[in-house]
Amino acid sequence: MKKFIFDIYLKELKQLSKKGKSVMGLLVTDAYSAFVVKARSFVERASVLDFYSYSAVNILSAVNIFSPCIEIRGGKMKLRATDDVHVAITGWGNIVINGVQKKVWKVFHLTRGHEIELVAKPYSILYLNLVGGMKLSDVKSSGKIRGECEILPSSKYSFEETDRVKRALTIPESYIPDLNGDRKLVKVISEENVRISGEATVVGKAFEREYILKRESLLEEITPTEYSQGGAGSLLIKDKGHLSVPLVHVNEEMPLLGRLSPPSLDLLARVPERDRISIMFTGTQAEEWEVYNYIKKIMKLQKIIKAAKEAAQRGAKLLKLKINGKIFDAWIEELE
C-alpha cells in the first residue's frame, strides 16, 4: 500500500516539474521515535536532549542555532529524496545512503531517488536538518513525525552555492565529543556549595520523562537542599538506591540535590544504559563559568564552519593533519 502511495506521489512530482514548479526535499517513508524540536536559548533547551549536537546540525545547515530540526531518540527514520538536496546529520548512530554506510557529523548531497536510513544507537540521539532550514507537513502537535511526512527546504536554500562549499560542511574531529576517551563526568550545581564526588550507573533512559541513575559510592554524606517537584535537568533522590534526572517538570515532590550543567545534560543523552559515570558536585559560583565555556565552544564551532566555507569559496584545498593523535583540518590556498 505504501509503495502504491509513493508511486502516485512521484507521478505528481513529475507533473509539477513539467509545469515549471521546483519540488525539492525528502519524503519520510518510515519513522519511529522521531520528533521536531526547537530550543529557546542556550540554557532553555525545551525538548532538545543533546543541545551541543542540536546546535552543530543547525550550524552545518546555515540556520539560526535555535532553529527547528529533527531529533531521533533511540529510534529510526527512512527517507527518500524527491530531488537533489543537502542534509546535515549529527549525533550518535548509523546512517546508510543507498546501501552504503556513512559517517555522521557532516552534510550530504542526496540525489533524487536516493534512499537514506538513520538509526540512532539504543538510548542515544541523532539530529537531522536540511541546509537552509526545513518545512514539514503532517506533524502531530507533540512534534512526532509520521511516515509519508514531506520535508522541504526553506526558500532561502541555494543548491548550487551549497554544493560548491560542501567539503567545508563537516564538524572537525576535535569538536566531536569522544565518548570512548571521555571521563563521563557529570557536574551538578548545588546550593550547598559542597565538594563531593562519587559514581553512579545509568540504569534507565525514558527520553520523554527521565534518566534513572543507580547510586554506588555516592551521596551517602550529602543531604538534599530541599524537597521539590523539580524542573527539567534537576537531580532528585528517587528512592534509597536511585537518582532521577527529569526531562520534563514532575508533579511528585522529591529531595532535590542540585541541577546538572548544560554539557552534563548533553552527556547523559549520549551515554548508553549500564555505563558508569562520575558525578561531581560544585557550588553555584562555578555555574556561570560552566555556561560561559559551553556557549564559547558552540560559538567557536560556528566561526570555524563559517571560515571553512569562505575558504572553500575561494578555492582553497582541504588538508588533514594529524598532531599528537588528533586530526585537524587545514585549508591551503595560493598567495597572489
C-alpha positions in Angstrom: 0.0 0.0 0.0 2.8 2.4 1.0 4.6 1.7 -2.4 1.4 2.4 -4.3 1.0 5.8 -2.4 4.7 6.7 -3.1 4.3 5.8 -6.8 1.4 8.3 -7.1 3.5 10.9 -5.2 6.3 10.5 -7.7 3.9 10.8 -10.6 2.6 14.1 -9.1 6.1 15.4 -8.7 6.9 14.7 -12.4 3.8 16.6 -13.4 4.7 19.6 -11.2 8.2 19.5 -12.8 6.7 19.7 -16.3 4.7 22.7 -15.2 7.9 24.5 -14.2 7.5 24.2 -10.4 10.5 23.2 -8.3 9.9 20.5 -5.7 13.0 19.7 -3.7 13.3 17.8 -0.4 12.7 14.4 1.3 9.7 12.1 1.8 9.6 10.2 5.1 8.7 6.6 4.4 9.0 5.3 7.9 9.7 6.9 11.3 9.9 5.7 14.9 10.6 7.9 17.9 11.4 11.0 15.6 10.4 14.5 16.7 10.6 18.1 15.6 12.4 20.0 18.3 13.4 23.6 18.9 15.3 25.3 21.8 14.6 28.7 23.2 18.2 29.6 24.2 21.5 28.1 25.2 20.1 27.2 28.7 16.3 26.9 27.9 16.6 23.8 25.7 12.9 22.9 25.9 12.6 19.3 24.5 16.1 19.3 23.0 18.0 16.5 24.7 21.6 17.0 23.4 21.9 20.7 22.8 25.5 20.5 21.5 24.6 18.1 18.7 21.4 20.1 18.0 23.4 23.3 17.6 26.0 21.6 15.5 23.4 20.3 13.0 22.0 23.8 12.7 25.4 25.4 12.2 26.1 22.9 9.4 22.6 23.8 7.9 23.5 27.6 7.9 20.5 28.5 10.0 20.0 30.1 13.4 21.3 27.9 16.2 17.8 27.8 17.8 16.0 26.7 14.6 13.8 23.6 14.5 15.3 20.3 13.4 14.5 16.6 13.7 15.6 14.6 16.8 15.6 10.8 16.6 15.5 9.4 20.1 16.9 5.9 20.1 14.7 5.3 17.0 14.9 5.3 13.3 13.8 7.1 10.2 13.8 6.2 6.5 13.6 8.8 3.8 13.7 9.2 0.0 15.0 12.2 -1.9 12.3 13.8 -4.1 15.0 15.9 -5.7 18.7 16.8 -5.2 19.1 18.3 -1.7 21.6 18.7 1.1 21.1 17.3 4.6 23.1 17.8 7.7 23.3 15.0 10.3 25.0 14.9 13.7 24.7 12.8 16.9 25.2 9.1 17.8 24.0 6.4 15.4 24.4 4.9 11.9 23.3 6.3 8.5 23.1 4.4 5.3 22.6 6.1 1.9 21.7 3.8 -1.0 23.1 0.8 0.9 26.4 2.5 1.8 27.2 3.3 5.5 28.4 6.9 6.0 30.0 8.8 8.9 27.9 11.3 10.8 28.6 15.0 11.7 28.6 16.4 8.2 26.4 17.5 5.2 25.4 15.0 2.5 24.4 15.7 -1.1 21.4 13.5 -1.9 20.3 12.9 -5.5 16.7 12.4 -6.5 15.7 8.8 -5.7 18.4 8.3 -3.1 17.2 6.3 0.0 18.6 7.2 3.4 18.1 5.3 6.7 19.1 6.8 10.0 19.2 4.6 13.1 20.1 6.2 16.4 22.1 4.0 18.8 20.0 2.5 21.6 19.3 5.2 24.1 21.1 7.8 22.1 20.2 10.7 19.7 20.6 11.7 16.1 19.8 15.1 14.6 18.9 16.0 11.0 18.2 19.2 9.2 18.1 20.4 5.6 20.7 23.0 4.6 18.9 26.4 4.7 16.2 25.1 7.1 13.1 22.9 6.7 9.4 23.0 6.4 7.4 19.9 7.3 3.9 18.5 6.6 1.8 16.1 8.7 3.4 16.6 12.1 1.5 15.9 15.4 1.0 18.6 17.9 3.5 16.7 20.1 6.1 17.2 17.4 6.1 13.5 16.5 6.8 12.7 12.8 4.7 10.2 10.9 5.5 8.2 7.8 4.7 9.9 4.5 5.7 13.3 6.0 7.2 15.7 3.5 10.3 17.7 4.4 11.0 20.6 2.2 14.0 23.1 2.3 13.5 26.8 3.1 13.0 29.1 0.1 16.4 30.7 1.1 18.3 27.5 0.2 20.6 27.6 -2.8 21.6 24.2 -4.1 24.4 25.4 -6.3 26.0 27.5 -3.6 25.9 24.8 -1.0 27.4 22.2 -3.4 30.4 24.5 -4.0 31.3 24.6 -0.3 30.0 21.1 0.7 33.5 19.8 1.6 33.7 22.5 4.3 30.4 21.4 5.9 31.9 18.9 8.3 32.4 19.2 12.0 36.1 18.9 12.8 37.1 15.8 14.6 38.4 17.8 17.6 34.9 19.2 18.0 33.1 15.9 18.1 32.6 14.6 21.7 34.6 11.4 22.3 32.6 9.0 24.4 35.4 6.4 24.4 38.0 8.7 25.9 35.6 10.8 27.9 35.7 10.6 31.7 31.9 10.7 31.6 31.9 13.3 34.2 28.5 14.8 35.2 28.7 18.1 37.1 25.9 19.1 39.5 25.4 22.6 40.7 24.4 22.6 44.4 23.2 25.5 46.5 25.1 24.0 49.5 28.4 24.7 47.7 29.6 21.2 48.6 32.6 19.5 47.0 31.7 15.8 46.9 32.2 13.3 44.1 31.3 9.7 43.5 30.0 7.2 40.9 26.6 6.0 39.6 25.4 3.8 36.8 22.8 4.8 34.1 20.1 2.2 34.5 17.1 3.8 32.7 16.6 6.3 29.9 13.0 7.3 29.2 13.6 10.2 26.7 10.2 11.6 27.2 10.3 11.5 31.0 13.6 11.0 32.9 17.1 9.4 33.3 17.5 7.0 36.2 20.8 6.6 37.9 21.8 3.9 40.4 23.9 5.2 43.3 27.1 3.5 44.0 29.9 5.2 46.0 27.9 8.4 46.1 25.9 10.8 48.2 25.7 9.0 51.5 27.1 12.1 53.3 25.2 14.8 51.4 21.7 16.0 52.5 19.2 17.4 50.0 18.9 21.2 49.9 15.1 21.0 49.8 12.1 19.0 48.6 11.0 20.0 45.1 8.9 18.8 42.2 12.0 19.6 40.2 12.3 21.1 36.8 14.0 19.5 33.7 17.7 18.9 34.4 17.5 18.8 38.2 18.9 15.9 40.2 16.4 14.3 42.6 16.5 11.3 45.0 14.1 8.8 43.6 14.4 6.2 46.3 17.1 4.8 48.6 19.3 3.5 45.8 18.4 5.6 42.8 18.5 9.2 41.5 16.3 10.8 38.9 17.1 13.4 36.3 13.7 14.6 35.0 13.5 15.8 31.4 10.1 17.4 32.0 8.5 19.0 35.0 7.4 16.4 37.5 4.4 16.6 39.9 5.8 14.5 42.7 7.9 16.2 45.3 11.3 14.5 45.9 14.5 15.5 47.7 16.5 18.0 45.5 20.3 17.6 45.3 21.0 20.2 42.6 20.8 20.8 38.9 23.0 19.5 36.0 25.2 21.8 34.0 24.3 22.1 30.3 27.2 19.9 29.0 26.3 17.2 31.6 22.8 17.0 30.3 24.2 16.5 26.8 26.5 13.8 28.1 23.6 11.8 29.7 21.7 11.9 26.4 24.6 10.1 24.8 25.7 7.6 27.5 24.4 4.1 26.9 22.5 2.3 29.6 24.6 0.3 32.1 27.5 2.7 31.6 29.1 4.1 34.8 29.5 7.8 35.2 31.3 10.1 37.7 29.3 12.8 39.4 30.9 15.8 40.9 29.1 18.5 43.0 30.2 22.1 42.6 28.9 25.3 44.1 26.8 27.9 42.4 29.9 30.1 41.7 31.1 27.5 39.1 27.8 27.6 37.2 28.4 30.9 35.4 31.8 29.6 34.3 30.4 26.3 33.1 27.7 28.0 31.0 30.2 30.6 29.6 32.6 27.9 28.4 29.8 25.9 26.9 28.5 28.8 24.9 32.0 29.8 23.9 32.7 26.4 22.4 29.5 26.4 20.3 30.2 29.9 19.0 33.7 29.0 18.1 32.4 26.0 16.2 30.1 28.4 14.3 33.1 30.6 13.4 35.2 27.6 12.3 32.5 26.4 9.9 32.0 29.9 8.5 35.7 30.3 7.9 35.9 26.9 6.2 33.0 27.8 3.9 34.7 31.1 2.9 38.0 29.3 2.3 36.2 26.7 0.1 34.5 29.5 -1.9 38.0 31.0 -2.6 39.1 27.6 -4.0 41.3 26.6 -1.0 42.3 22.9 -0.7 41.5 20.9 2.4 44.4 19.1 4.1 44.0 16.7 7.1 46.8 17.0 9.6 47.4 14.5 12.5 49.1 16.1 15.5 49.5 14.2 18.8 47.0 11.6 17.6 44.3 14.2 16.8 43.2 15.1 13.3 42.9 18.8 12.3 41.6 20.5 9.2 43.8 22.9 7.4 42.8 25.0 4.3 45.6 25.7 1.9 45.3 28.4 -0.8 47.8 30.1 -3.2 49.1 33.6 -2.5 48.6 36.0 -5.3 
